[in-house]
Structures are given as structure tokens and as C-alpha cells.
Amino acid sequence: MDRSDRFTFMPGDLKEVTDERHLAEIKRTYGDISMPQDEYEWVRNEGKKRWSVGDYVSTDELRSEYARRKALGNL
């Protein structure tokens, strides 16, 4: 599967939103989609690791894998 089949950006293209007013607007528009810090760190690190070797997984896929591994006690 070609990267462009699933994504419209390249690694490094995204910028973290840190402005509190902008974050509040995003939450008003889309709801609060944040995740617990431990899940966030795992998804972030695992995503970076996989993207570096061409395994283009989505955040949803990583969150599902995190939940499965946590339920099995593998984290």
C-alpha cells in the first residue's frame, strides 16, 4: 500500500498546537479527544518508531493496540 493511499501528509509536516485559545476552539468544534498521558506517550513513541521504518499506522490503530496490550497486561 502506498503511503498516499492512507495519508495526506508526510512525517514531520504536522505541527503541535500549543496555543490555549486555539486548543479551546478545537475542543469546542470536535469535542475533547485527548487521551491519558501514558496512552499518549505510548502511541506517540510507537507511531514514530513505526513511521521511521515505513509502517504507516493511524492513531486509531495504535490506540486500539494500546488498549488490547494494556488489557492483556503486556505494557
N, CA, C, O and CB atoms as a CASP TS submission, in Angstrom:
PFRMAT TS
TARGET T0000
AUTHOR 0000-0000-0000
METHOD Language model
MODEL 1
PARENT N/A
ATOM      1  N   MET     1       0.849  -1.181   0.000  1.00  0.00           N
ATOM      2  CA  MET     1       0.000   0.000   0.000  1.00  0.00           C
ATOM      3  C   MET     1       0.890   1.239   0.000  1.00  0.00           C
ATOM      4  O   MET     1       1.811   1.352   0.809  1.00  0.00           O
ATOM      5  CB  MET     1      -0.963   0.001   1.225  1.00  0.00           C
ATOM      6  N   ASP     2       0.615   2.136  -0.887  1.00  0.00           N
ATOM      7  CA  ASP     2       1.359   3.384  -0.963  1.00  0.00           C
ATOM      8  C   ASP     2       0.932   4.310   0.168  1.00  0.00           C
ATOM      9  O   ASP     2      -0.240   4.346   0.543  1.00  0.00           O
ATOM     10  CB  ASP     2       1.149   4.063  -2.330  1.00  0.00           C
ATOM     11  N   ARG     3       1.887   5.056   0.707  1.00  0.00           N
ATOM     12  CA  ARG     3       1.596   5.974   1.806  1.00  0.00           C
ATOM     13  C   ARG     3       0.469   6.928   1.449  1.00  0.00           C
ATOM     14  O   ARG     3      -0.367   7.230   2.300  1.00  0.00           O
ATOM     15  CB  ARG     3       2.843   6.761   2.182  1.00  0.00           C
ATOM     16  N   SER     4       0.424   7.405   0.229  1.00  0.00           N
ATOM     17  CA  SER     4      -0.585   8.386  -0.157  1.00  0.00           C
ATOM     18  C   SER     4      -1.987   7.794  -0.234  1.00  0.00           C
ATOM     19  O   SER     4      -2.965   8.536  -0.327  1.00  0.00           O
ATOM     20  CB  SER     4      -0.223   8.992  -1.484  1.00  0.00           C
ATOM     21  N   ASP     5      -2.098   6.469  -0.196  1.00  0.00           N
ATOM     22  CA  ASP     5      -3.416   5.847  -0.179  1.00  0.00           C
ATOM     23  C   ASP     5      -4.134   6.092   1.142  1.00  0.00           C
ATOM     24  O   ASP     5      -5.364   6.068   1.185  1.00  0.00           O
ATOM     25  CB  ASP     5      -3.295   4.355  -0.436  1.00  0.00           C
ATOM     26  N   ARG     6      -3.389   6.326   2.220  1.00  0.00           N
ATOM     27  CA  ARG     6      -3.997   6.458   3.541  1.00  0.00           C
ATOM     28  C   ARG     6      -3.810   7.822   4.183  1.00  0.00           C
ATOM     29  O   ARG     6      -4.584   8.188   5.068  1.00  0.00           O
ATOM     30  CB  ARG     6      -3.443   5.425   4.441  1.00  0.00           C
ATOM     31  N   PHE     7      -2.820   8.574   3.772  1.00  0.00           N
ATOM     32  CA  PHE     7      -2.495   9.813   4.463  1.00  0.00           C
ATOM     33  C   PHE     7      -2.292  10.948   3.469  1.00  0.00           C
ATOM     34  O   PHE     7      -1.941  10.721   2.312  1.00  0.00           O
ATOM     35  CB  PHE     7      -1.247   9.633   5.323  1.00  0.00           C
ATOM     36  N   THR     8      -2.516  12.160   3.931  1.00  0.00           N
ATOM     37  CA  THR     8      -2.352  13.319   3.063  1.00  0.00           C
ATOM     38  C   THR     8      -1.207  14.205   3.532  1.00  0.00           C
ATOM     39  O   THR     8      -1.107  15.358   3.112  1.00  0.00           O
ATOM     40  CB  THR     8      -3.642  14.121   3.006  1.00  0.00           C
ATOM     41  N   PHE     9      -0.356  13.690   4.385  1.00  0.00           N
ATOM     42  CA  PHE     9       0.784  14.442   4.885  1.00  0.00           C
ATOM     43  C   PHE     9       1.969  13.499   5.049  1.00  0.00           C
ATOM     44  O   PHE     9       1.827  12.277   5.025  1.00  0.00           O
ATOM     45  CB  PHE     9       0.445  15.144   6.227  1.00  0.00           C
ATOM     46  N   MET    10       3.124  14.097   5.214  1.00  0.00           N
ATOM     47  CA  MET    10       4.344  13.327   5.418  1.00  0.00           C
ATOM     48  C   MET    10       4.779  13.476   6.873  1.00  0.00           C
ATOM     49  O   MET    10       4.435  14.465   7.520  1.00  0.00           O
ATOM     50  CB  MET    10       5.474  13.792   4.447  1.00  0.00           C
ATOM     51  N   PRO    11       5.526  12.511   7.392  1.00  0.00           N
ATOM     52  CA  PRO    11       6.048  12.656   8.758  1.00  0.00           C
ATOM     53  C   PRO    11       6.815  13.976   8.878  1.00  0.00           C
ATOM     54  O   PRO    11       7.602  14.331   8.001  1.00  0.00           O
ATOM     55  CB  PRO    11       6.969  11.451   9.133  1.00  0.00           C
ATOM     56  N   GLY    12       6.577  14.679   9.957  1.00  0.00           N
ATOM     57  CA  GLY    12       7.230  15.967  10.168  1.00  0.00           C
ATOM     58  C   GLY    12       6.424  17.152   9.676  1.00  0.00           C
ATOM     59  O   GLY    12       6.749  18.291  10.011  1.00  0.00           O
ATOM     60  N   ASP    13       5.372  16.917   8.885  1.00  0.00           N
ATOM     61  CA  ASP    13       4.554  18.011   8.370  1.00  0.00           C
ATOM     62  C   ASP    13       3.616  18.587   9.431  1.00  0.00           C
ATOM     63  O   ASP    13       3.259  19.764   9.366  1.00  0.00           O
ATOM     64  CB  ASP    13       3.748  17.535   7.181  1.00  0.00           C
ATOM     65  N   LEU    14       3.223  17.784  10.386  1.00  0.00           N
ATOM     66  CA  LEU    14       2.264  18.239  11.387  1.00  0.00           C
ATOM     67  C   LEU    14       2.951  19.082  12.449  1.00  0.00           C
ATOM     68  O   LEU    14       4.101  18.829  12.808  1.00  0.00           O
ATOM     69  CB  LEU    14       1.558  17.048  12.034  1.00  0.00           C
ATOM     70  N   LYS    15       2.249  20.069  12.941  1.00  0.00           N
ATOM     71  CA  LYS    15       2.769  20.945  13.984  1.00  0.00           C
ATOM     72  C   LYS    15       1.882  20.820  15.211  1.00  0.00           C
ATOM     73  O   LYS    15       0.656  20.825  15.102  1.00  0.00           O
ATOM     74  CB  LYS    15       2.842  22.420  13.498  1.00  0.00           C
ATOM     75  N   GLU    16       2.501  20.709  16.377  1.00  0.00           N
ATOM     76  CA  GLU    16       1.751  20.605  17.625  1.00  0.00           C
ATOM     77  C   GLU    16       1.085  21.941  17.932  1.00  0.00           C
ATOM     78  O   GLU    16       1.711  22.996  17.831  1.00  0.00           O
ATOM     79  CB  GLU    16       2.676  20.174  18.793  1.00  0.00           C
ATOM     80  N   VAL    17      -0.190  21.884  18.306  1.00  0.00           N
ATOM     81  CA  VAL    17      -0.937  23.082  18.676  1.00  0.00           C
ATOM     82  C   VAL    17      -0.736  23.305  20.168  1.00  0.00           C
ATOM     83  O   VAL    17      -1.079  22.447  20.981  1.00  0.00           O
ATOM     84  CB  VAL    17      -2.462  22.948  18.317  1.00  0.00           C
ATOM     85  N   THR    18      -0.176  24.467  20.529  1.00  0.00           N
ATOM     86  CA  THR    18       0.080  24.754  21.942  1.00  0.00           C
ATOM     87  C   THR    18      -0.679  25.980  22.440  1.00  0.00           C
ATOM     88  O   THR    18      -0.777  26.192  23.649  1.00  0.00           O
ATOM     89  CB  THR    18       1.561  24.954  22.165  1.00  0.00           C
ATOM     90  N   ASP    19      -1.215  26.786  21.534  1.00  0.00           N
ATOM     91  CA  ASP    19      -1.953  27.980  21.925  1.00  0.00           C
ATOM     92  C   ASP    19      -3.265  27.570  22.598  1.00  0.00           C
ATOM     93  O   ASP    19      -4.079  26.862  22.004  1.00  0.00           O
ATOM     94  CB  ASP    19      -2.225  28.890  20.695  1.00  0.00           C
ATOM     95  N   GLU    20      -3.463  28.016  23.826  1.00  0.00           N
ATOM     96  CA  GLU    20      -4.641  27.612  24.608  1.00  0.00           C
ATOM     97  C   GLU    20      -5.953  28.029  23.946  1.00  0.00           C
ATOM     98  O   GLU    20      -6.933  27.287  24.005  1.00  0.00           O
ATOM     99  CB  GLU    20      -4.567  28.210  26.005  1.00  0.00           C
ATOM    100  N   ARG    21      -5.987  29.195  23.322  1.00  0.00           N
ATOM    101  CA  ARG    21      -7.219  29.634  22.650  1.00  0.00           C
ATOM    102  C   ARG    21      -7.529  28.752  21.448  1.00  0.00           C
ATOM    103  O   ARG    21      -8.685  28.411  21.197  1.00  0.00           O
ATOM    104  CB  ARG    21      -7.099  31.102  22.206  1.00  0.00           C
ATOM    105  N   HIS    22      -6.497  28.391  20.714  1.00  0.00           N
ATOM    106  CA  HIS    22      -6.691  27.515  19.555  1.00  0.00           C
ATOM    107  C   HIS    22      -7.138  26.125  20.013  1.00  0.00           C
ATOM    108  O   HIS    22      -8.019  25.522  19.401  1.00  0.00           O
ATOM    109  CB  HIS    22      -5.387  27.416  18.720  1.00  0.00           C
ATOM    110  N   LEU    23      -6.533  25.621  21.086  1.00  0.00           N
ATOM    111  CA  LEU    23      -6.938  24.319  21.626  1.00  0.00           C
ATOM    112  C   LEU    23      -8.393  24.340  22.088  1.00  0.00           C
ATOM    113  O   LEU    23      -9.133  23.383  21.858  1.00  0.00           O
ATOM    114  CB  LEU    23      -6.024  23.917  22.793  1.00  0.00           C
ATOM    115  N   ALA    24      -8.803  25.428  22.738  1.00  0.00           N
ATOM    116  CA  ALA    24     -10.190  25.549  23.192  1.00  0.00           C
ATOM    117  C   ALA    24     -11.150  25.535  22.004  1.00  0.00           C
ATOM    118  O   ALA    24     -12.215  24.922  22.076  1.00  0.00           O
ATOM    119  CB  ALA    24     -10.379  26.839  24.015  1.00  0.00           C
ATOM    120  N   GLU    25     -10.783  26.203  20.918  1.00  0.00           N
ATOM    121  CA  GLU    25     -11.622  26.217  19.714  1.00  0.00           C
ATOM    122  C   GLU    25     -11.729  24.824  19.106  1.00  0.00           C
ATOM    123  O   GLU    25     -12.808  24.413  18.679  1.00  0.00           O
ATOM    124  CB  GLU    25     -11.058  27.201  18.676  1.00  0.00           C
ATOM    125  N   ILE    26     -10.630  24.106  19.064  1.00  0.00           N
ATOM    126  CA  ILE    26     -10.640  22.735  18.546  1.00  0.00           C
ATOM    127  C   ILE    26     -11.555  21.856  19.399  1.00  0.00           C
ATOM    128  O   ILE    26     -12.343  21.076  18.864  1.00  0.00           O
ATOM    129  CB  ILE    26      -9.204  22.150  18.515  1.00  0.00           C
ATOM    130  N   LYS    27     -11.454  21.980  20.714  1.00  0.00           N
ATOM    131  CA  LYS    27     -12.293  21.171  21.610  1.00  0.00           C
ATOM    132  C   LYS    27     -13.767  21.530  21.459  1.00  0.00           C
ATOM    133  O   LYS    27     -14.626  20.650  21.513  1.00  0.00           O
ATOM    134  CB  LYS    27     -11.857  21.362  23.072  1.00  0.00           C
ATOM    135  N   ARG    28     -14.072  22.831  21.268  1.00  0.00           N
ATOM    136  CA  ARG    28     -15.467  23.232  21.047  1.00  0.00           C
ATOM    137  C   ARG    28     -15.994  22.639  19.745  1.00  0.00           C
ATOM    138  O   ARG    28     -17.145  22.210  19.676  1.00  0.00           O
ATOM    139  CB  ARG    28     -15.594  24.772  21.021  1.00  0.00           C
ATOM    140  N   THR    29     -15.163  22.616  18.726  1.00  0.00           N
ATOM    141  CA  THR    29     -15.581  22.144  17.409  1.00  0.00           C
ATOM    142  C   THR    29     -15.709  20.627  17.345  1.00  0.00           C
ATOM    143  O   THR    29     -16.697  20.106  16.828  1.00  0.00           O
ATOM    144  CB  THR    29     -14.603  22.614  16.361  1.00  0.00           C
ATOM    145  N   TYR    30     -14.719  19.923  17.865  1.00  0.00           N
ATOM    146  CA  TYR    30     -14.651  18.468  17.686  1.00  0.00           C
ATOM    147  C   TYR    30     -14.883  17.664  18.957  1.00  0.00           C
ATOM    148  O   TYR    30     -14.994  16.440  18.896  1.00  0.00           O
ATOM    149  CB  TYR    30     -13.325  18.102  17.125  1.00  0.00           C
ATOM    150  N   GLY    31     -14.959  18.320  20.096  1.00  0.00           N
ATOM    151  CA  GLY    31     -15.049  17.603  21.360  1.00  0.00           C
ATOM    152  C   GLY    31     -13.648  17.329  21.891  1.00  0.00           C
ATOM    153  O   GLY    31     -12.653  17.528  21.193  1.00  0.00           O
ATOM    154  N   ASP    32     -13.588  16.874  23.120  1.00  0.00           N
ATOM    155  CA  ASP    32     -12.294  16.590  23.743  1.00  0.00           C
ATOM    156  C   ASP    32     -11.858  15.192  23.338  1.00  0.00           C
ATOM    157  O   ASP    32     -12.448  14.203  23.773  1.00  0.00           O
ATOM    158  CB  ASP    32     -12.370  16.720  25.299  1.00  0.00           C
ATOM    159  N   ILE    33     -10.832  15.107  22.510  1.00  0.00           N
ATOM    160  CA  ILE    33     -10.371  13.812  22.018  1.00  0.00           C
ATOM    161  C   ILE    33      -9.009  13.444  22.601  1.00  0.00           C
ATOM    162  O   ILE    33      -8.295  12.598  22.063  1.00  0.00           O
ATOM    163  CB  ILE    33     -10.300  13.822  20.495  1.00  0.00           C
ATOM    164  N   SER    34      -8.665  14.095  23.712  1.00  0.00           N
ATOM    165  CA  SER    34      -7.369  13.813  24.324  1.00  0.00           C
ATOM    166  C   SER    34      -7.365  12.416  24.942  1.00  0.00           C
ATOM    167  O   SER    34      -8.418  11.814  25.149  1.00  0.00           O
ATOM    168  CB  SER    34      -7.032  14.872  25.392  1.00  0.00           C
ATOM    169  N   MET    35      -6.175  11.916  25.231  1.00  0.00           N
ATOM    170  CA  MET    35      -6.039  10.594  25.836  1.00  0.00           C
ATOM    171  C   MET    35      -5.173  10.721  27.077  1.00  0.00           C
ATOM    172  O   MET    35      -4.433  11.693  27.222  1.00  0.00           O
ATOM    173  CB  MET    35      -5.429   9.569  24.831  1.00  0.00           C
ATOM    174  N   PRO    36      -5.262   9.744  27.975  1.00  0.00           N
ATOM    175  CA  PRO    36      -4.417   9.783  29.173  1.00  0.00           C
ATOM    176  C   PRO    36      -2.934   9.866  28.797  1.00  0.00           C
ATOM    177  O   PRO    36      -2.527   9.381  27.742  1.00  0.00           O
ATOM    178  CB  PRO    36      -4.673   8.540  30.050  1.00  0.00           C
ATOM    179  N   GLN    37      -2.139  10.481  29.664  1.00  0.00           N
ATOM    180  CA  GLN    37      -0.729  10.724  29.362  1.00  0.00           C
ATOM    181  C   GLN    37       0.039   9.447  29.029  1.00  0.00           C
ATOM    182  O   GLN    37       0.856   9.449  28.108  1.00  0.00           O
ATOM    183  CB  GLN    37      -0.072  11.414  30.529  1.00  0.00           C
ATOM    184  N   ASP    38      -0.206   8.355  29.759  1.00  0.00           N
ATOM    185  CA  ASP    38       0.529   7.111  29.480  1.00  0.00           C
ATOM    186  C   ASP    38       0.173   6.561  28.097  1.00  0.00           C
ATOM    187  O   ASP    38       1.047   6.077  27.378  1.00  0.00           O
ATOM    188  CB  ASP    38       0.225   6.053  30.562  1.00  0.00           C
ATOM    189  N   GLU    39      -1.099   6.634  27.727  1.00  0.00           N
ATOM    190  CA  GLU    39      -1.516   6.190  26.395  1.00  0.00           C
ATOM    191  C   GLU    39      -0.934   7.107  25.325  1.00  0.00           C
ATOM    192  O   GLU    39      -0.446   6.637  24.298  1.00  0.00           O
ATOM    193  CB  GLU    39      -3.057   6.154  26.289  1.00  0.00           C
ATOM    194  N   TYR    40      -0.985   8.408  25.566  1.00  0.00           N
ATOM    195  CA  TYR    40      -0.441   9.379  24.615  1.00  0.00           C
ATOM    196  C   TYR    40       1.038   9.106  24.341  1.00  0.00           C
ATOM    197  O   TYR    40       1.463   9.082  23.186  1.00  0.00           O
ATOM    198  CB  TYR    40      -0.625  10.811  25.146  1.00  0.00           C
ATOM    199  N   GLU    41       1.816   8.902  25.397  1.00  0.00           N
ATOM    200  CA  GLU    41       3.253   8.659  25.236  1.00  0.00           C
ATOM    201  C   GLU    41       3.508   7.379  24.447  1.00  0.00           C
ATOM    202  O   GLU    41       4.372   7.352  23.572  1.00  0.00           O
ATOM    203  CB  GLU    41       3.940   8.577  26.608  1.00  0.00           C
ATOM    204  N   TRP    42       2.757   6.313  24.753  1.00  0.00           N
ATOM    205  CA  TRP    42       2.962   5.048  24.048  1.00  0.00           C
ATOM    206  C   TRP    42       2.605   5.199  22.570  1.00  0.00           C
ATOM    207  O   TRP    42       3.368   4.775  21.702  1.00  0.00           O
ATOM    208  CB  TRP    42       2.120   3.926  24.690  1.00  0.00           C
ATOM    209  N   VAL    43       1.455   5.797  22.284  1.00  0.00           N
ATOM    210  CA  VAL    43       1.012   5.982  20.896  1.00  0.00           C
ATOM    211  C   VAL    43       2.014   6.857  20.143  1.00  0.00           C
ATOM    212  O   VAL    43       2.371   6.557  19.004  1.00  0.00           O
ATOM    213  CB  VAL    43      -0.409   6.619  20.849  1.00  0.00           C
ATOM    214  N   ARG    44       2.460   7.919  20.770  1.00  0.00           N
ATOM    215  CA  ARG    44       3.420   8.835  20.142  1.00  0.00           C
ATOM    216  C   ARG    44       4.729   8.119  19.817  1.00  0.00           C
ATOM    217  O   ARG    44       5.213   8.191  18.687  1.00  0.00           O
ATOM    218  CB  ARG    44       3.694  10.039  21.059  1.00  0.00           C
ATOM    219  N   ASN    45       5.293   7.442  20.786  1.00  0.00           N
ATOM    220  CA  ASN    45       6.577   6.763  20.584  1.00  0.00           C
ATOM    221  C   ASN    45       6.464   5.602  19.604  1.00  0.00           C
ATOM    222  O   ASN    45       7.321   5.430  18.737  1.00  0.00           O
ATOM    223  CB  ASN    45       7.117   6.258  21.912  1.00  0.00           C
ATOM    224  N   GLU    46       5.417   4.812  19.739  1.00  0.00           N
ATOM    225  CA  GLU    46       5.222   3.667  18.840  1.00  0.00           C
ATOM    226  C   GLU    46       4.969   4.144  17.414  1.00  0.00           C
ATOM    227  O   GLU    46       5.477   3.557  16.458  1.00  0.00           O
ATOM    228  CB  GLU    46       4.046   2.788  19.324  1.00  0.00           C
ATOM    229  N   GLY    47       4.185   5.206  17.277  1.00  0.00           N
ATOM    230  CA  GLY    47       3.922   5.756  15.950  1.00  0.00           C
ATOM    231  C   GLY    47       5.192   6.249  15.276  1.00  0.00           C
ATOM    232  O   GLY    47       5.418   5.975  14.098  1.00  0.00           O
ATOM    233  N   LYS    48       6.022   6.974  16.017  1.00  0.00           N
ATOM    234  CA  LYS    48       7.289   7.459  15.456  1.00  0.00           C
ATOM    235  C   LYS    48       8.172   6.299  15.034  1.00  0.00           C
ATOM    236  O   LYS    48       8.782   6.325  13.965  1.00  0.00           O
ATOM    237  CB  LYS    48       8.030   8.339  16.472  1.00  0.00           C
ATOM    238  N   LYS    49       8.235   5.276  15.887  1.00  0.00           N
ATOM    239  CA  LYS    49       9.075   4.116  15.584  1.00  0.00           C
ATOM    240  C   LYS    49       8.602   3.433  14.304  1.00  0.00           C
ATOM    241  O   LYS    49       9.412   3.104  13.437  1.00  0.00           O
ATOM    242  CB  LYS    49       9.063   3.116  16.758  1.00  0.00           C
ATOM    243  N   ARG    50       7.311   3.222  14.188  1.00  0.00           N
ATOM    244  CA  ARG    50       6.776   2.523  13.014  1.00  0.00           C
ATOM    245  C   ARG    50       6.885   3.359  11.749  1.00  0.00           C
ATOM    246  O   ARG    50       7.228   2.839  10.688  1.00  0.00           O
ATOM    247  CB  ARG    50       5.326   2.142  13.249  1.00  0.00           C
ATOM    248  N   TRP    51       6.595   4.648  11.855  1.00  0.00           N
ATOM    249  CA  TRP    51       6.700   5.505  10.670  1.00  0.00           C
ATOM    250  C   TRP    51       8.133   5.538  10.156  1.00  0.00           C
ATOM    251  O   TRP    51       8.352   5.643   8.950  1.00  0.00           O
ATOM    252  CB  TRP    51       6.218   6.932  10.988  1.00  0.00           C
ATOM    253  N   SER    52       9.113   5.449  11.053  1.00  0.00           N
ATOM    254  CA  SER    52      10.515   5.527  10.625  1.00  0.00           C
ATOM    255  C   SER    52      10.925   4.340   9.763  1.00  0.00           C
ATOM    256  O   SER    52      11.904   4.421   9.021  1.00  0.00           O
ATOM    257  CB  SER    52      11.426   5.611  11.836  1.00  0.00           C
ATOM    258  N   VAL    53      10.184   3.240   9.855  1.00  0.00           N
ATOM    259  CA  VAL    53      10.501   2.057   9.044  1.00  0.00           C
ATOM    260  C   VAL    53       9.450   1.814   7.954  1.00  0.00           C
ATOM    261  O   VAL    53       9.441   0.760   7.319  1.00  0.00           O
ATOM    262  CB  VAL    53      10.611   0.819   9.943  1.00  0.00           C
ATOM    263  N   GLY    54       8.561   2.801   7.741  1.00  0.00           N
ATOM    264  CA  GLY    54       7.585   2.698   6.659  1.00  0.00           C
ATOM    265  C   GLY    54       6.298   1.981   7.010  1.00  0.00           C
ATOM    266  O   GLY    54       5.518   1.652   6.117  1.00  0.00           O
ATOM    267  N   ASP    55       6.051   1.730   8.293  1.00  0.00           N
ATOM    268  CA  ASP    55       4.803   1.097   8.725  1.00  0.00           C
ATOM    269  C   ASP    55       3.832   2.212   9.098  1.00  0.00           C
ATOM    270  O   ASP    55       3.802   2.655  10.246  1.00  0.00           O
ATOM    271  CB  ASP    55       5.037   0.107   9.938  1.00  0.00           C
ATOM    272  N   TYR    56       3.040   2.666   8.129  1.00  0.00           N
ATOM    273  CA  TYR    56       2.193   3.838   8.305  1.00  0.00           C
ATOM    274  C   TYR    56       0.872   3.471   8.978  1.00  0.00           C
ATOM    275  O   TYR    56      -0.126   3.216   8.304  1.00  0.00           O
ATOM    276  CB  TYR    56       1.928   4.505   6.957  1.00  0.00           C
ATOM    277  N   VAL    57       0.871   3.446  10.295  1.00  0.00           N
ATOM    278  CA  VAL    57      -0.325   3.122  11.066  1.00  0.00           C
ATOM    279  C   VAL    57      -1.002   4.413  11.511  1.00  0.00           C
ATOM    280  O   VAL    57      -0.356   5.451  11.658  1.00  0.00           O
ATOM    281  CB  VAL    57       0.026   2.235  12.290  1.00  0.00           C
ATOM    282  N   SER    58      -2.309   4.332  11.723  1.00  0.00           N
ATOM    283  CA  SER    58      -3.061   5.501  12.170  1.00  0.00           C
ATOM    284  C   SER    58      -3.089   5.560  13.691  1.00  0.00           C
ATOM    285  O   SER    58      -2.800   4.574  14.369  1.00  0.00           O
ATOM    286  CB  SER    58      -4.496   5.473  11.608  1.00  0.00           C
ATOM    287  N   THR    59      -3.437   6.718  14.211  1.00  0.00           N
ATOM    288  CA  THR    59      -3.579   6.886  15.651  1.00  0.00           C
ATOM    289  C   THR    59      -4.653   5.952  16.190  1.00  0.00           C
ATOM    290  O   THR    59      -4.488   5.380  17.267  1.00  0.00           O
ATOM    291  CB  THR    59      -3.914   8.343  15.996  1.00  0.00           C
ATOM    292  N   ASP    60      -5.751   5.791  15.457  1.00  0.00           N
ATOM    293  CA  ASP    60      -6.818   4.894  15.906  1.00  0.00           C
ATOM    294  C   ASP    60      -6.319   3.459  16.025  1.00  0.00           C
ATOM    295  O   ASP    60      -6.650   2.760  16.982  1.00  0.00           O
ATOM    296  CB  ASP    60      -8.007   4.956  14.944  1.00  0.00           C
ATOM    297  N   GLU    61      -5.520   3.021  15.050  1.00  0.00           N
ATOM    298  CA  GLU    61      -4.966   1.662  15.111  1.00  0.00           C
ATOM    299  C   GLU    61      -4.040   1.512  16.314  1.00  0.00           C
ATOM    300  O   GLU    61      -4.072   0.491  17.002  1.00  0.00           O
ATOM    301  CB  GLU    61      -4.205   1.326  13.811  1.00  0.00           C
ATOM    302  N   LEU    62      -3.224   2.519  16.564  1.00  0.00           N
ATOM    303  CA  LEU    62      -2.312   2.459  17.706  1.00  0.00           C
ATOM    304  C   LEU    62      -3.069   2.505  19.030  1.00  0.00           C
ATOM    305  O   LEU    62      -2.695   1.816  19.979  1.00  0.00           O
ATOM    306  CB  LEU    62      -1.309   3.607  17.641  1.00  0.00           C
ATOM    307  N   ARG    63      -4.123   3.307  19.102  1.00  0.00           N
ATOM    308  CA  ARG    63      -4.916   3.362  20.336  1.00  0.00           C
ATOM    309  C   ARG    63      -5.586   2.021  20.610  1.00  0.00           C
ATOM    310  O   ARG    63      -5.661   1.584  21.758  1.00  0.00           O
ATOM    311  CB  ARG    63      -5.977   4.473  20.248  1.00  0.00           C
ATOM    312  N   SER    64      -6.072   1.371  19.558  1.00  0.00           N
ATOM    313  CA  SER    64      -6.683   0.048  19.720  1.00  0.00           C
ATOM    314  C   SER    64      -5.652  -0.966  20.191  1.00  0.00           C
ATOM    315  O   SER    64      -5.928  -1.782  21.070  1.00  0.00           O
ATOM    316  CB  SER    64      -7.320  -0.420  18.401  1.00  0.00           C
ATOM    317  N   GLU    65      -4.466  -0.909  19.603  1.00  0.00           N
ATOM    318  CA  GLU    65      -3.407  -1.834  20.015  1.00  0.00           C
ATOM    319  C   GLU    65      -2.985  -1.571  21.455  1.00  0.00           C
ATOM    320  O   GLU    65      -2.740  -2.511  22.211  1.00  0.00           O
ATOM    321  CB  GLU    65      -2.194  -1.714  19.080  1.00  0.00           C
ATOM    322  N   TYR    66      -2.899  -0.306  21.837  1.00  0.00           N
ATOM    323  CA  TYR    66      -2.556   0.044  23.216  1.00  0.00           C
ATOM    324  C   TYR    66      -3.584  -0.540  24.187  1.00  0.00           C
ATOM    325  O   TYR    66      -3.216  -1.150  25.191  1.00  0.00           O
ATOM    326  CB  TYR    66      -2.472   1.579  23.382  1.00  0.00           C
ATOM    327  N   ALA    67      -4.866  -0.354  23.888  1.00  0.00           N
ATOM    328  CA  ALA    67      -5.932  -0.862  24.759  1.00  0.00           C
ATOM    329  C   ALA    67      -5.867  -2.384  24.873  1.00  0.00           C
ATOM    330  O   ALA    67      -6.039  -2.940  25.957  1.00  0.00           O
ATOM    331  CB  ALA    67      -7.312  -0.432  24.227  1.00  0.00           C
ATOM    332  N   ARG    68      -5.617  -3.055  23.742  1.00  0.00           N
ATOM    333  CA  ARG    68      -5.520  -4.517  23.746  1.00  0.00           C
ATOM    334  C   ARG    68      -4.332  -4.979  24.580  1.00  0.00           C
ATOM    335  O   ARG    68      -4.463  -5.875  25.415  1.00  0.00           O
ATOM    336  CB  ARG    68      -5.399  -5.053  22.312  1.00  0.00           C
ATOM    337  N   ARG    69      -3.175  -4.368  24.353  1.00  0.00           N
ATOM    338  CA  ARG    69      -1.975  -4.759  25.103  1.00  0.00           C
ATOM    339  C   ARG    69      -2.121  -4.468  26.593  1.00  0.00           C
ATOM    340  O   ARG    69      -1.687  -5.259  27.430  1.00  0.00           O
ATOM    341  CB  ARG    69      -0.748  -4.033  24.553  1.00  0.00           C
ATOM    342  N   LYS    70      -2.730  -3.333  26.918  1.00  0.00           N
ATOM    343  CA  LYS    70      -2.918  -2.977  28.328  1.00  0.00           C
ATOM    344  C   LYS    70      -3.854  -3.970  29.005  1.00  0.00           C
ATOM    345  O   LYS    70      -3.614  -4.379  30.141  1.00  0.00           O
ATOM    346  CB  LYS    70      -3.474  -1.544  28.459  1.00  0.00           C
ATOM    347  N   ALA    71      -4.925  -4.357  28.305  1.00  0.00           N
ATOM    348  CA  ALA    71      -5.875  -5.330  28.861  1.00  0.00           C
ATOM    349  C   ALA    71      -5.211  -6.682  29.097  1.00  0.00           C
ATOM    350  O   ALA    71      -5.567  -7.396  30.034  1.00  0.00           O
ATOM    351  CB  ALA    71      -7.078  -5.496  27.925  1.00  0.00           C
ATOM    352  N   LEU    72      -4.247  -7.032  28.246  1.00  0.00           N
ATOM    353  CA  LEU    72      -3.530  -8.302  28.395  1.00  0.00           C
ATOM    354  C   LEU    72      -2.384  -8.205  29.397  1.00  0.00           C
ATOM    355  O   LEU    72      -1.763  -9.213  29.735  1.00  0.00           O
ATOM    356  CB  LEU    72      -2.992  -8.757  27.048  1.00  0.00           C
ATOM    357  N   GLY    73      -2.107  -7.004  29.868  1.00  0.00           N
ATOM    358  CA  GLY    73      -1.013  -6.803  30.814  1.00  0.00           C
ATOM    359  C   GLY    73       0.360  -6.809  30.166  1.00  0.00           C
ATOM    360  O   GLY    73       1.357  -7.105  30.824  1.00  0.00           O
ATOM    361  N   ASN    74       0.418  -6.483  28.871  1.00  0.00           N
ATOM    362  CA  ASN    74       1.690  -6.506  28.144  1.00  0.00           C
ATOM    363  C   ASN    74       2.364  -5.145  28.054  1.00  0.00           C
ATOM    364  O   ASN    74       3.285  -4.969  27.257  1.00  0.00           O
ATOM    365  CB  ASN    74       1.470  -7.036  26.762  1.00  0.00           C
ATOM    366  N   LEU    75       1.930  -4.194  28.843  1.00  0.00           N
ATOM    367  CA  LEU    75       2.573  -2.870  28.818  1.00  0.00           C
ATOM    368  C   LEU    75       3.198  -2.568  30.152  1.00  0.00           C
ATOM    369  O   LEU    75       3.787  -1.502  30.330  1.00  0.00           O
ATOM    370  CB  LEU    75       1.567  -1.773  28.452  1.00  0.00           C
TER
END
